[in-house]
Amino acid sequence: MTMIHHPGGSLADGSDPLHLTAERAGWTYAGLRVLKLEPGESRTIPTSAYEMVILPLSGGGLSVECEGELLSLQGRETVFSRVTDFAYAPIRSDIRIASGDGAEVALCMAKAEKKLAPAYGPADDVVVETIGAGPATRQVTKFFTPDSWDDADKLICYEVLTPDGNWSSYPPHKHDESTKSESKNEQLSYYRIGEAGTTNYASDGFGFHRSLGDAGDSNKNTNNSKKDGKKDGKKDRGGDETIAVGDGDVCVLPSGFHGPAAAAPGYSMYSLNVLAGPGAERAIESTDHPDHQWVRTSWASMPQDPRSPMTSSEGSRP
């Protein structure tokens, strides 16, 4: 099993757009909920075995109460409008989320063992990086990665924003083993599609996501010429799958190589990536697919797309 695609709305829970537990995903650690709060509504959510990040997607003016702490979140109009602040809630606690004007809120979840303290993450402190080059240029918003946030047990999350026509999650890579150079993590990716050049969502927009499965015999071909595109030997892709993703879709990535994701011309792409695994320390080391690892060296001679980064804590770029 290499990838499971859940179209937008297929994991809805009542009025909430998405509710994906680790059990429903078919694995051990990672999950995601998206709550839809009406104006003036409040909701109490028990975290149970999950540590959570409360991440505003659309709407703002949120209050989050947890373990006697009251945290106020400014939020954002859409995921394409700015980098947002967020809150962390530990296992075995109740969180009360209230919205004056209404909001969509993501609860990034990972089953954990250590109980830590609730905390607030300011938008101004979130690390935003532009990675790749040329048509593979994209923004990575590292709001809850091991190098940007220490106080978590298992949960890792970050956002990727891809300008229309560009590629992200490239080269294809995997993280389904625990080795010296790779950390085993389950991953799910939640997509939002936007109208290029605006901060609006595009309900009819789309992009693509590819999963290559296992490398098979491709390790034998890594020394072949890339100029003529010829390779010796036979490959077993182990489950090669390419799908169109729309606004609100989720891809579950339990094993094997995955990537790239491509934003169709005219539509920008956002993905919220939630990862967690069995390692004693949080880490996101991965292994590039041997057929495509070479592409990284080509970036040295390419300029980065000036459209990235697309957002910051101050807002979106024109």
Helices and strands as residue ranges (DSSP letters): E 4-6, E 18-20, H 22-25, E 30-37, E 42-46, E 50-66, E 69-76, E 86-89, E 94-99, E 103-111, E 119-121, G 123-125, E 127-131, G 134-136, E 138-144, E 156-162, E 167-168, E 173-174, E 186-195, E 206-213, G 216-221, E 241-246, E 250-253, E 257-263, E 267-276, E 287-288, H 295-298, G 299-301, E 311-312, E 315-316
